[in-house]
Every structure is written in structure tokens, then in C-alpha cells.
Amino acid sequence: MYQKLEELCHLENPALTLKKLKSPDGVRRYSLRVGIYQVTIRIEQDTLIIIVLDAGHRKHAYRKY
């Protein structure tokens, strides 16, 4: 999982490779599938900071958002 996140850091616009999630509070959230895990992240565009909001088995990942 760490390796996939590291790869995102080297992309010019990592949001283009991620799946955009709908968010009721207006915060842009994206999902990244890594094997059987689903990682929910937020990207700060100004300084390219990737914040992992949640990581877990895909079976449970979408129930929170």
C-alpha cells in the first residue's frame, strides 16, 4: 500500500488516476484500490500532500462515505 502511495507522489496530477468519491460535506475524496484493500484519500493540491483518511478491506470501505 505504501508503494502505491509513493507512486502517486511522483505524478504531476495524481487525482487523474484516482476514482472520485461523492462527498456530502464538499471535501474532495478519492479512492485507490490496492489488492483487497480500499484506501480513501484527500489530496492537497497546493503542496501535493496526500492524506490517507481511511484504509480497510473493500467489503467495509464504502460504508463510511
C-alpha positions as CSV (number, residue, x, y, z in Angstrom):
1,M,0.0,0.0,0.0
2,Y,2.8,2.4,0.9
3,Q,4.4,1.7,-2.5
4,K,1.2,2.8,-4.4
5,L,1.0,6.0,-2.3
6,E,4.7,6.7,-3.1
7,E,4.0,6.3,-6.8
8,L,1.2,8.9,-6.5
9,C,3.6,11.4,-5.1
10,H,5.7,11.3,-8.2
11,L,2.8,12.1,-10.6
12,E,2.1,15.6,-11.7
13,N,-1.7,15.3,-11.1
14,P,-2.4,12.2,-9.0
15,A,-6.2,12.9,-9.0
16,L,-6.4,11.9,-12.6
17,T,-5.5,8.3,-11.8
18,L,-7.9,8.0,-8.8
19,K,-11.6,7.4,-8.5
20,K,-13.5,10.5,-7.3
21,L,-15.9,9.8,-4.4
22,K,-19.2,11.7,-3.8
23,S,-19.0,13.7,-0.5
24,P,-21.9,15.3,1.3
25,D,-19.6,17.8,3.0
26,G,-17.9,19.1,-0.1
27,V,-14.5,17.7,0.7
28,R,-12.9,16.1,-2.4
29,R,-12.2,12.5,-1.5
30,Y,-10.7,9.8,-3.8
31,S,-10.3,6.1,-3.6
32,L,-7.4,3.9,-4.5
33,R,-7.7,0.1,-4.8
34,V,-4.7,-1.8,-3.6
35,G,-5.3,-5.5,-3.8
36,I,-8.2,-6.4,-1.4
37,Y,-7.9,-3.0,0.3
38,Q,-9.6,0.3,-0.5
39,V,-7.8,3.5,0.6
40,T,-9.7,6.7,0.9
41,I,-7.5,9.8,0.4
42,R,-7.7,13.5,0.1
43,I,-5.1,15.5,-1.9
44,E,-4.0,19.0,-1.0
45,Q,-3.1,20.5,-4.4
46,D,-1.1,23.5,-3.2
47,T,1.8,21.4,-1.8
48,L,0.9,17.9,-3.1
49,I,0.2,16.4,0.2
50,I,-1.7,13.1,0.1
51,I,-3.7,12.4,3.3
52,V,-4.9,8.9,4.0
53,L,-8.3,9.2,5.6
54,D,-9.1,5.5,5.8
55,A,-7.8,2.2,4.7
56,G,-9.5,-1.2,5.0
57,H,-10.9,-4.2,3.3
58,R,-13.0,-3.3,0.3
59,K,-16.1,-5.0,1.8
60,H,-16.3,-2.3,4.5
61,A,-14.7,0.7,2.9
62,Y,-17.7,2.4,1.2
63,R,-20.0,2.1,4.2
64,K,-18.4,5.2,5.8
65,Y,-18.8,7.7,3.0
